[in-house]
Amino acid sequence: MSSPERAGRKEWIALGVLALPLLLVSMDVSVLYFAVPFISADLGVSATEQLWIFDIYGFVLAGLLITMGSLGDRIGRRRLLLIGAVGFGLASLAAAYAQNPEQLIAARAVLGLGGATLMPSTLALIRNLFHDPVQRGKAIAFWSAVMLGGISLGPVLGGFLLEHFWWGSVFLINTPAMVLLLILAPLLLPEFKAPVRGRFDLLGSVLSLATVLPVIWGIKELAAHGIGVAPVAAIVAGLLLGAAFLRRQRTATHPMIELPMFRNRAFSGALAANAIGMVALVGNAVFMTQYLQLVLGMGPLEAALWSLVPSVAVGGAAPLGTALAQKMDRAYVLGMGFLIAASGFVVLTQVEVESRLWVLLAGSGLLAAGLVMVMSLVTEAVVGTVAPERAGSASALMETCSEFGGALGIAVLGSIGTAAYRSDFATDLPSNVPAEIVSAAREGLPAATAVAAQLPAGLHDVVLTAARHSFNHSLNVVAVVGAVLLATTAVVVTLLLRGTNHPAASDESTLDATGEEAGPALEVTAG
């Protein structure tokens, strides 16, 4: 059987072009961290509007990924990428020059729509550009590093721009990059279109959106405000609509997702591993950001720069994981990645308020290195296991799982951390501290910091010291939970995925929609 065609210089240059929208879309998740105070002062944003400015981008992005992945398979992935670039660029302009909160929220929603077209298109095109499994593994490792790097770079770039320009600059930087993509993509990226015929599943699209939005919203509300009727009802409603979506996919003549793909252990196991990895990654990022600023007293930009240090380990982790997966069963490398990440949490259990900064950075670096190794390999498992014509849908499913994992990381690990903080807070306070101050400061470290700022010097130090030690305690507790979660996942993933390495080490056989091996069937045009 002949070896798959190897990619040349043009394909590797095309990979660099694909990295451009991916970097910007992932940066837009975090670039607003420092801009909100400036936006609030300029536009008069209320607390509710501020939440919508933050969240609407992620809601729309998560809700439309499956739809856009399926659409790209039908109309052409390069075409969808270009449409998304136009939308993302125009929405960035609208956001930069928004005159009121409503305009900014609407622009952020359109940015989410553009991001939903760009992310699955980039990964699906990589599947089509790189047919050789070894080369594809390297390309996907690069893709994973760019995506995680963008999330880390967003706050740093935002802080830098806000020191020199007005708040709209954090959006405006997207536009020239999208223009460059529109020029280079037609020259370097061939068009790929799956041989799918029949009507687009509009009802399935509506049901997928109606499934994802209430579940994501409910999880975030539970994380922010605890158990409540509205978020629980939203999650239940989303799950019921999800059942209707799955039924629709089983009965539709031309479904958006081929459910038999989930029968393959490599595919379904990789999706689950990816979601668990995001739980740990996002959950830790929330604690690290607060720790640097509120426990160690760093300014926002200084904290953002220090938070980049663990990313240094990421640069070598993805290629290392890919290289090891070529020499041994991928399941063992995935298990190794989860164990490395778990060791990072173990280091974080030893962090104290008086600890040197390098302890925190070392733990976060091990966590990031292990998880980027995992994510590059599970991404390869997802897109490399399915037939090329299903790559768009498979990519969208993986990224939707990432969104759910991130939301769960904030909700579950955040809730555990909050409970640990509150249970520990009052234990070290003198009995003469007024009850109303104790009650307000028990809400969390940001609340305690705000309360302490209004107190006399002596009481200020007592409350703030107690709050910082309690937050440190909560970090240690979350690290214990995270270490157990990732160590358990390492064992389960190794046992579940043993022997599922992509069968195409020497050919281009893949699994089609029914879970059986199939050869490539894809319409390819150069122009």
Sequence and secondary structure as in RCSB ss.txt:
>XXXX:A:sequence
MSSPERAGRKEWIALGVLALPLLLVSMDVSVLYFAVPFISADLGVSATEQLWIFDIYGFVLAGLLITMGSLGDRI
GRRRLLLIGAVGFGLASLAAAYAQNPEQLIAARAVLGLGGATLMPSTLALIRNLFHDPVQRGKAIAFWSAVMLGG
ISLGPVLGGFLLEHFWWGSVFLINTPAMVLLLILAPLLLPEFKAPVRGRFDLLGSVLSLATVLPVIWGIKELAAH
GIGVAPVAAIVAGLLLGAAFLRRQRTATHPMIELPMFRNRAFSGALAANAIGMVALVGNAVFMTQYLQLVLGMGP
LEAALWSLVPSVAVGGAAPLGTALAQKMDRAYVLGMGFLIAASGFVVLTQVEVESRLWVLLAGSGLLAAGLVMVM
SLVTEAVVGTVAPERAGSASALMETCSEFGGALGIAVLGSIGTAAYRSDFATDLPSNVPAEIVSAAREGLPAATA
VAAQLPAGLHDVVLTAARHSFNHSLNVVAVVGAVLLATTAVVVTLLLRGTNHPAASDESTLDATGEEAGPALEVT
AG
>XXXX:A:secstr
        HHHHHHHHHHHHHHHHHHHHHHTTTTTHHHHHHHHT  HHHHHHHHHHHHHHHHHHHHHHHHHHHHH
 HHHHHHHHHHHHHHHHHHHHT  SHHHHHHHHHHHHHHHHHHHHHHHHHHHHH  SHHHHHHHHHHHHHHHHHH
HHHHHHHHHHHHHHS TTHHHHTHHHHHHHHHHHHHHH  EEE    S   HHHHHHHHHHHHHHHHHHHHHHHH
 S HHHHHHHHHHHHHHHHHHHHHHH SS SS GGGGGSHHHHHHHHHHHHHHHHHHHHHHHHHHIIIIIS   H
HHHHHHHTTTHHHHHHHHHHHHHHHTTS HHHHHHHHHHHHHHHHHHHTT  TTS HHHHHHHHHHHHHHHHHHH
HHHHHHHHHHB GGGHHHHHHHHHHHHHHHHHHIIIIIHHHHHHHHHHHHGGGS TTS HHHHHHHTT HHHHHH
HHTTS HHHHHHHHHHHHHHHHHHHHHHHHHHHHHHHHHHHHHHHHHTT S STTSS  EE TTSSEE    EEE
  
